[in-house]
């Protein structure tokens, strides 16, 4: 059992670095048995530091130190330096000096995938957040920014490609079949943005002409077997570069931009300056191997990492408490880009679904933290939905409050004012204030207060005076370490609808004229309670609340089912049409939880879905989203003390009733959306395929033989992975056991040599309560294609089972919890980051009904009591158990 608690780091204790590094000269000697790293640093005392000690402290982790020299003079261990607690401490250093450090590391044995490691024979790095210290001793913090020159030496046969940040400035051959390439990055950067790749890769090359007429060399490096899967990523990159120029005025700054696909990677991708390293699943795509969702995901991630070149690289974060400075802003940017590339409404629905299902759960759990945390033990635990998704919503609210023109002016000022600097979220908000003239003092609470605000809305209509009153009361729940929250500055978008669905003018004064009056307003809530009055209304309106999901809050309002059906059909805001449908479905499902299967399903729900299936004028991508029932995860999140089995039964009951009632409409929808001709990744084609596969899944849910035959035919005839996976998923989630087994067997036989497709094959089984019960999950872990060293394989089985197959995971006997605890303990010894992320479902144990929570707690306590618990897992488990 671990006895040494990892140190807690506090934002309030931040101090500027005592020493700065102006330049870093690196030489890597790469061998099969390890790597020797020569580091030469130009160091000087920081004039802003108040520390008087003349000792230099450098961070290091798992390094074998071979040599230390100061200004060319060899230093002696014990007299001049010592290694203490993960640091190299050099005493009596001058105000300015050159330091040389030589270390030996073993990338081939690095299972943590931090620092320099090997993946499929390829050397690669992951240095965010604190991985550079696993390569060499260095002041490994984001506010130490330096210019890097990197020389890589390796065997020419096994590593013909040698890559690092910046521009290629020198290359040549060495003795013994070795060669070298030197890279120079002219822009100062923190150590977390350093990157190196060396291996046997093929190059896909293209060019991009910037708005100023410069030609940028674009390259994507992949293993030879993946050479045909780069076109979509390259096209996405060029679209991202053009969009960033047009929308933000940001032009690329180096001569070359590179992407490398790596199979073993803890994250999705990394924005290293000029050399983005990607998880293979986030860059490789072809019609035959990637679904439409994968194509869209790749486009978004390529854009995200490219956009970081300015929002993260040229302007970076001062310390890791400011992580959302780069991540929240960049998620907002990539979300807006994706909306522009496809359907804005559908993109908004997808973003909010993730937010309300997962981030709101995080806000209500033991690891709740503000967008700018006040403390942490392990920074890798704070790459969270709160930092990314809620952080993006905070930026979106600034955009809403300021308007697009002032927001663009503010972003321009931010980039110009802080180019080449490591700054804070306050600096970002200050730039927005200075550019717009708006006072955002109260708004800053969004960065400091954890938890999801709750807005209780009530209304009243005075028919005699024609006044409609809307009262909004806000509160922010207590979270660990924070109570008594202050009211926040909340933009609340509103519309009012008349009896025929018409948009009503929003007149705030009795003398206002209806002509030209807005039919949508963004109300600004700043008090704990405020009442807004709207004049000149001849009828009681139906309110359309929080349009576009204008703030990440929960809205409580007593909608009737009649109102929700009305809003589904008439709301002019597509997001709120979808939201009304979700609220209606939630209401119906919740009313059936705990009742017998013969309890009746609300007939208006069937009528509403029938109308959707028949509405060919409505955006079919929106129709598809509206037809999808609220997920079990969302229903669990809404329940005060969820009984998972009861929720699962109620949702299945509604699903079955709807599919049975709408069978003919579903078959017609399937055939109507069957397309012939060339496969295209366009919004219209994606919508057709998605809607067709939704109809197919519904038919298989009721064991419809026509649906089964359609699925088998689609599986045989499909010329793309979207339709192939759609049919496979429908069969896997059906009661046709023989067909399911044969389809899974044939699919694997066909795609067994493609790791990314095999990951999909694992996931489609792990997510199914029919094909993914615990015995089947154990079998997948012993499958020849499963690899405990590969995070994608682990996530596709263990992560998907615990995060998506909720009925099986929450088996009342507790076996799912015990299973997850076993896998987390096993992984903690090899990859603590992945272990800490996988344990998350158990951390919500207090949320569930007693029969579940006691078993979840027991599983979590077993993890806590593991010998040699990592710092990553220690923080998550002890906070979850209240220790």
N, C-alpha and C positions, 0 to 999 in steps of 0.2 A: 504493500500500500504506500502511495506517495506521501512523503512527510514534508517536503519543501514546496510551499505554495509559491507560484510564480509571482514576480513583482508586479504591482499595479502601477501603471503610468497615468499621470494626471495632466490634463490640459493646463490647469492652473499653475503647474510647475515648469512650464516650458521656459527654456533659456536658449538664447542664441548659441550657435556652436562656438567653442573657444578658439578653434582653428578652422581656416578655410583652405580649400584645395583649388588651385587655379588650373592646373593641367594634370592629366593622368596618362602615363605612357605604359601600355600593357604589352607584354609578349607572352603568348601562349605556346607552349610546346605540348602538342597533343600526341599521346601514345595509346596503345591498346591497354596497357597496364595502369594508366593514369595520366595526369597532366601536371606540368610544372608551369606556374604562373609567376612571371616577373613583373612587378609593379613599381613604377617610379613616380612619386608624387611631388609636385611643387606646392609646398605648404607655407602658410603664413598665419600669424596671429590675427584673430578677428578684432578690428578696432572697436566693435560694438560690444564685445564681451567684457563682462565685469569680473570674470574669474581671474585670479592672480596667479594660480599655479602654473608652473612651467613644464607640466607633463602633458603629453599627447596620448589620448586614449582612442584606440581603433577597435572596431567591432570585428569579431571573427567567430566562425562556427565550423567545427569538423575540419580544421586545417592542420597540416603538418608544416611547421615553420622551419625553413632551411637557412634563411639568411636575412639579416637586417643591417642596413648601412645608412648613416646620416652624413650627407654631403660627401659621400664616397668613403667614409671611415666606417670600418666594421664595428658593430656594437656587440657587446658581450652580455649574454643573458645573466641576470643576477646583479650585474653592476650597472648596466645601461638600460635594460628593459626586462620585463617579465610578462608572462601570460597569466592573467588572473580572471577567472569567471567569465570566459568568453570575450576577453579583451586583451589586446596587446598594449601595454602601458610603457611608454618611452619617457624617461625622466630627463630633466634639464635640457629641453630643446630650446634653440634660439627663436627669435621672433620670425625669422624667415629661413627656410632650409629645403633641401631635397632629401626625400626619404625613399630608399629602395627596400622592398620586401619581396622575398621569394618564398612561395608556398607550394606544397605538393598536395594534390587532391585526387580522388578516385571517382570520376564521373560514372564509371560502369557499375559502381556499387551504390549509387545515390538513388534510393527508392523514394525519397521524399519529393523528388522532382523540383527541388529548389536549388538555385545556384546553377552550376554546370553539371549536366547529367547526360546520359546516353539513352536515346529512344530509337529502337530498330536499327542500331548501328550508327546512328547519327548523333553527333555532339550538339547539344542545344542548351539554352539558358532560360531560366525564369527568375528574375531578380526582384520583382514586386511581390511583397513589400520589402522584405529584409533578406533577400537571397544573395545579394552581392557579397555579403560577409561570408558566404559559403565558398567563395572563389578566392578572395584575398582579404587581408586586413585593411579596413577602410572606415572612415567616419560615415557609416551607412545610415544616413538620414536625408530626407528630401531637400532640406535647406542648404545642403553642401553641394553646390553646382560647379562643375568643372568641364573643361574641354578634353575630349578623349582622343587618343591615337592608339590604335590596336593592331598589333602584328600577330598573325596566326600562322603557326608552322605545323604541318601534319604530313602524313603519308599521302603521296599524290594519287595512288591507286584507290585507296579506301576512302579518301576525303578529297576528291577533285574540286569540290566547291567549298570555299572559305569565305564566310560573310560576317560583317559586323556593322556597327552604326556608321552613318555618314557616307563619304565618297571614297571609292577605291583609288588610292594614290600611288601604290607601288606593288609589284608582284614579281616573282622569279622562282627559279629552281634552286634547291639545296642538295647537299650530298645524300647518299643512301636512299634515293628515290623519294625524297621529301621536297616540299615546296612551301612558299609563303605568300600571303597577301596582306598588305597594310591598308587599314581604313582610317580615315580622319573625319571626325565630326566637328564642324566649325562652330556649332552652337553649344553653349554650356548646358549641362543636364545633370540631374541627380543620378546617383548610382543605380536606382531602381529601373532606370530606362536603358541601362547597358544591355547589349545583346550580342550573342555569338552563335553561329551555326556552322558546322563542318560535317560534310558527308557526301555520299554519292547521290546527287540529286539532278533532276533535269530542270531546265529553265524554260518558262513560257514568257515571252517578251512582247511588249507593246509600248506605245508612246502616248503621251498626253501633252497637248499644247495649252499652256496656261493663258490666262487673260492678258498677260503682258507679252505673250509671244514666245516664252521659253518652252523648249521641248524637254519633257521629263521622261526618263527611261523607267518603264514599269516592268517589274519582273515578279513572277510567282515561281517558287521552287518547291517541287514535290518529288516523291519517290517515282521512279520510272513507270511503275504500274498505274500511277494516277495521272499520267500526262494528259489524258483526254477529259479530265474533270475540272479544268481551270477556267474555262471560258466565262462562266457565269460570274465567278469572283472577279475576274478582270473587268468585265463590263460593269459590275457593281462599283468597283474602284473608280472607274472613269466617271460614272454618274455621280459618285460622291464628291469627287474633286470639282466637277463643274458646279454642282449644287452649292458647295461651300463657298465658291467664288461668288456665285450669284446671290446667295442668301445672306452670307456673313462677310463677304469681301475678303475672304482668306485664301491666299495663293500659296501653293506648296513652295518650300524653300530650298530643298536640296536638289541635286541633279538626278537622283535615283530614288525610287521608292520600291521596297521589296516586301514580299509576303512569303513566309515559309510554312508549310503544313507539317505538323508533328503529331504522331499517333498518341504518344503518352504526354498528357498535359493536364495539370490540375484545374486550369481555368478554361474559358472559352477562347480567349485570344489576349495578346499583350501588345501594347502600343509603342514598344521600343522605338526610339527615334530613327526613322528611315528603314527599320527592319522589323516589321510586325511578325510575331510568331503566333501561329494559329493552331488550335486544336483541329485536327484533320476534319472532324465532323462539321466544323464551322467555315470550311473553305472549299471542300471538294463536292462537286455536284454534277450529275448528268441526268438526262431524262430517264435513263434506265435504273438509276441507283438512288435518286433523291426525290423526296416528295415535294409538293408545292410548298408546304410549310418549311421544309429545309431550304428551298430556294429563297424564300422570303427571309428566313432567319440568317442565312449567309449574307444576303444583301444588307441587312440591318447591322450585322456584326462587322462586316468590312467597312461600312460607313462609320460605325462607332469608333473603331480603332483609327481610321484615317482622320476623323474629326479631332481626335485627341492631339494631333500634331500641333494644334493651337490651344485647345482647351484641355491642357494637361502636360504638354511638352514645352512649348514656347512659354506658356505661363503655367507653372506647376504649383503644388501645394506646399506650404511651409512645413507642415508636420502632418502626421497621419490622422489627427483629429479632423483635419480639413479635407478628408478624402472625397467627400461629396462635392467639393469645389470643382474637381475635375470630372468625377463620375456622374453626379446629378446633372450638371450642365450638359455633359456629352450625351447622356441618355435622352435628355430633352431634345437635343439636336438630332440624334439618330431617329427618334420617334417622329419628329416633324418631317424629316427626310422620307421615312417609310410612308407616312401619310400622303406626302406629295407624289410618291411613286405608285400608290395604289388607292384604296378607299379610305379617306380620312375617318369616316364614321366607324368602319370595321376596325381600323387600327386603334381608335380610341377605345372601342369595346374590349379589344384584346389587352390593352394596357391596364384598363380599369379592372378587368377580371383578375389579372394577376395581383393587382394592388389589393383589391377587396378580399380575395381568397387567402393570399399568403402574407402580404405586408401587414394588413390589419391584424392578422394572427400574430405576427411578430411583435407588433405594437402592444398586443394584449398578453404577451408571454413573459417569461422570466428574463429573456435577453433583450427586452425593450430598451431602446436607447434613442437619444435625439439624433437628428440628421448630422449634427456635429456632436459626437460623444464627448462626455466630460472625462472619461477614463476607460482604460482597457488593460487587459493582461497580455493578450496575444492579438496583434493587429489583424492577422489572417481571419480571425473570427468576426471581423467587422466589415467584411466584404458582403454586405447584407442588402436585402431588399429595401431597408430603410435608407441606407446610404445611396443606393442606385435609384430605385423607383420612387420612393417618397422624395428623395432629393430632386429628382426630375420634376415632380409635381410642384415643389416649391419654386423652381425656376419657371415653370409654366404659369404659376399664379402671378409672378412678377410680370411676365409677358402679358397676362390678362389685365393686370392693373395699369400697366404703362401703355399698352397698345403696341402693335408691331413696329411702328416707326421709332418710338422712343426706346423700345427694347433694343432695336438695331443700333441706335445711337449709343446706348449704354454699353452694349457688347463691344462696339468699336473703341470706346473710351477705355474699357477694361483691358483689351488686348494692347492698345497703344501705351497705356500707362504702366503696365506691368510686364511687358515683353522681356523675357530673360530673367524673370524674378520668381521666387517661391513665396506665395501669398496666402491669404486666408479668405474664408467665406465673407467676412466683414468687408474686405477689399472689393469683392465682387458686388455686394449690395451697395457699397458706397459709390462705385462707378455708375450703377443704375440710378442712384439718387442724384448724383451730380449732373448726369446727362439729362434727366427728366424734370428735375426740380421737385420730385415727390419725396415726402418724408416717410421712410420705411422703418422707422425706429421700432414701432410695435411689431411690424412684420418679421423682424429678426427673431422673434420668439419661435418661429417655425424651425429655426436651426437649433434652439436651445431646449425646447420642451418635447419630451417623448409622448407617445400616445396618440390615438386617433380622436380628434374632436367630435363631439356628438351635438348635432343641431336638432333640437326639438321644435317643430314647426306647428303652429296652430293658426287658424284663420277665422274670419267672421265677415259676413256680408250685410251691410245696411242698405236694404232695398230702397228705403225712402230717400236716402241721401245719395245713393249710387256709389257708395264707398266700399271697397274691398280692403280689409285689413289683414296683414300677414305679420304674425309675431314669431320671431326667431330667437330662441335661447340657446346659447352655446356653453358647453362644458368640456373640459379635457380630463379624462379619467386619471386617477393616480397610477403611477408606474413605479417599478423598483427604484428607490432613491429619490423620487420626485412626488411631492404631494402639493395640494393647494395651487394648482396651475392658474396662470393669468389668462384672461380672454385674448384671443389671437385675432389678427387682421385677416379676414376671410372674404375672398371674392365669391359672391353667390349669384350665379346667372339665373334669370327668371323669365318665364313667359306665361301668359294667361290665354286660355282658349275659351271660345264661346261654344254654344250648344251645337253648332254645326261644324265645329272644329276650326273655326276661323281664328286668326291671331288677333287679340284685342290690344288696343293702344294702352300703353302704360303711362298714365298721367299722374304725376306726383303732387300736383297742385290743382285746386278746383278750377282755376282760371285757364289751365292749359287747354289747347285746342287739339282735338283728335287727329286732325289732318297733319301728317308729317311726324306724328309722335312715334317713338320707337315701340316695337312690339316685343323687344327683348332688352332687358337691362342687366347690368352687372351691379348688384347691390353690394356695398362694402360693409361688412359686419366688423365692428371694433369693440362693442360693449358686450357684456354678458347677456343682455337682452335688448332687443330693439323691435319696434313695431313700425312697419311701412304701410302707408295708406295709398291706395290707387283710386282715382276719382273718375267719374263719368261713365260708370259701368251700369248698363241697363239690366244686367242679369248676373247671377252668381257664376263666376268663371271656374274652370277647372285649372288648377295650378300645374305648371310644368316646372318642377323645382330642380335646382342645381344642374341646369343644362350643360352639356358637354363635360359633365363632372368637373366643374370649375374649381373645386377644392377637394383634397383628400379627406373627406369627412363622412360620418354616418348621418343620414337624414332619417328622422323619425316623424312620420306624418300619418294620420289615420285614413289612408286611401281606402275607398270601398272597391270591391271587385268591379263594379260598374265603371268607376273612374279609370281603373287600370286597363280594362278592355278598351275604353274610349281613347286613352292615351296611346295604346298600341296601334290604333287605327289612324289617329289624327295628329299626334304631336309632330310639329314641324322639325323638331330636333331628332335626328335619327338615333342618337345615343339614348335619349329618353324614351323613344318608342321601344327600343330593346330593353331598357331598364324596367319599363312598365310590365313587359312580358315576363321578365325575370321575377319581379315582385309578385305577380299573379301566380306564377308557377310555384314560387316559394310558399306563398300563402296556402295553396292547395295541398302541396306535399306536407307542410307542417300540420295541416288539419288532419292528416291521415296517420301521422306518426303515433304508434301505440294502439291503433285500432285494427280490427280484423280486416282481412283481405277483401271482404265483401262490402266494405264501406264505399260509398259512392264517390266518384270523381266529379268535380265541378264541371257541368256541361258547358259553361261559358269558355273554359279552357280549350275544349275540343273545338268549339265554334271559332275561337280566335286563331287557333292553329290551322284550321281548315281555310279560313280567310287568307292567312299568310301563304299557304301553298297555292292558292288560286290567284294571288296578286302578282301578275306578271309585270306590272308597271313599276313595282318597287325594286330597288337595287337587290339583285339576287344574292349578293354577298351578305347583305343585311338580313334577308329572309333566312339564309342558312344560320346565321348567328342567333336569330330570334327563335328558330326551331330547336335550338340546343337547350335542354333542361339545365337548370342550375346544378353544378357539380356537387358530389357528396361532400367534398372538402368545404365548399362554400356553405352548404346546409349545416355542416358540423360547426363551422365558425359562427353562424348565426344563433345556434342553440346555446342556452345557458349551461346546461349539463347534458351534453349529447349522449344519447344511446345510439351507437353507430349502427348496430344491427337493425334497430327499428327505423332509423332514417333510410338505410339501404332498402329495406322492404317497401317503405312508403314510396320512395322514388321509383323503384322497379314497378310498383303497382301503377303509378301514373304513366310511366313509360309504356307499359303493356296496354293500358286502356287507350292511350292516345294512338298507338300504332295499330291496334285492332280497329278502332273507330275510323281511322284515316287510311286504311289499307289501300283502297282504290286510288285515292289522291296521291299516296306515296308511290305506287306503281307508275301512275301517270307522270309524276315528277321525275322519277328515275328515267323513263324513256324520253321525256321532253329535254332532259339535260344531257343525254348521251350525245357525244360529239364525234364526228368523223373528221378526217383530215389531219394536218400536221399539228403535233403537240406544241403548244405555246404557253409561255409563262406570262400571261397577261391577266389583269384583274378580272376580265370577263371570263376567260377560260378557267381560271382558278375558282371563280365562284360557281361555274357550272359543275366542275368536278366535285367540289366540296358538297354542293347541294345534292348531287346524285349519290355520293357516298353516304351522306346523312340519311337519305331515304332508304338506301340499301341496309344500313345498320338497323334502322327501325324495323324493317321487315324481318330481319333475322332475329330480332329480339322476341318476336312472337312465333318463332319457328314456322314461318310461312314458306311453304315449298316453292312457290314462285320466286320468292326472295332468295332462297337457297340456290335455285337453278341460275338466277341472274348473277349471283356471287361467283359460282363456279365458272360460268361462262366468262365473266369479267376477268377472273383470275387467269383463264386460259388465253384470252385475247388481248390483255392489256399490253400497251406499248410504252407504258411509263410507270414509275414506282408509285405515284399517287393512287392510280386506279388499282394497281396490284396490291398495295398495302391496304387500301380501302376495303377491298374484297376479303383479304386475309383477316383484317381486324374484325370485320362483320362475322366471319365464320368462327373466329376464335372466341368471340363473345356470344355465340349462339349455343343452343343445346344439341347441335348436330356434331356429336363427338367424333364419329368416324371421319366425316368430311374435314373437321378441324385438324385431326391428327395427320391425315394425308396431305392437307394443304401446307401445314407446317413442315412436314418432312420434305415435300417437293421444293418449297421455297428455300430451305437451307441447302439442299443439294445443288440448287442452281446458283446461289450467291455465297457459298461458304468461303470463297477466296477473297471476298470484299469485306474488310473489317467494319466499315461504316454501316453496311447493310445488315451484317450479322448483329450489330448493336441494335438496330431496329427490330430484328427478329427476336432478340432477347426481350426487348421492352414490350413488344406487343403481347407476349405471354405473361410477363411479370405484372402488367397492368390489369390483367383480366381475372375477375373473380371465378371464372370457370376454368381457365387454363393455368392460373397462377396461384393455386393453393400451395401451402408450405411444402408438401412432398415434391411438387413440380419445381418449386424455387430451389430446393436443395439439389435436384437433378441438374438444373441449369448451372449451378456453381461447380459441378463436376464435369460439365460438358467440355470436350476438347477445345472449343473455341473460346472458352472463358479464360481470362488472364487476371490474376490478382494484382499484377503490377500495372495494369492499364485502368486509369480512372474511369474512362468511358464505359468499359465493360462492367465495372463495379456499379456505376450509377445506373446502367441500363437494367441490372437485375436487382440489386439490393435497394438502391435509391428509388427506383420506380415502384417496387413492391411496397415499400413503407410509405411512399408519398402519394401513390395513385391508387393502389389496390387496397382501399381502406377497409372494405368488408373483411378481406382475408387478414390484413395486418392486425386489425382490431378484433381478431377472433376472441370470443369471451373466455377461452381457456388460457389466454396470455401467451400462447406459443409464438405468435408473431413478434411480440415484444422481446421474448427470450432470444429468438432468432436474430433480431437486429442487434441486441446487446452483444451476442457472440461475434458477429461480423465486425462491429465497431471495435471491440477489444482486439481482434485479430489485426485489423488495419492500423490500429494505433502504434504498433511497433514498426510499421514500414512506412506509412504515409499519414501522419497525424492530421494534416489539413483535411484530407478526405474523411477521416474518421470523425472529426469534429463537425463536419457538415452533415454527415449521414445520421448522427445521433439526434438531430433536431426533432423528429416526430415524437421522441420520448420526452422531450423537455416540456411539452404541453400537458403533462399528466394531470395538473390541477384542473384543467378545463373539463375533463370528462366525468361521466357518472361514476359513482364510487366503485362499482364492479370492475370498471376499466382502470381507473386511476391508481388503485392500490397495486395492481399488477405492473402498470407502467413504472411506477415509482420503484418497485422491487428490481426491475430490469435496470433502471438507471443507477440504483445503488450498487448493483453488481459491477457496472462500468466504473463507478467511483472507486470501488475497492480493488480495482485491477492494480497489480504491482507495476511500478514504473510508468504510471499514467503521464502522458505528455502534457506539456503546458497548454497546448491547444484544447485538448479534451478536458483538462482540469477546469479551465475557466467556464466552459459551457455547462458541465455537469454540476459543479458546485453552485453556480448561480441558479441553476434550475431546481436544485434541491434546497435552496435557501441557505447554503453553507457559506 
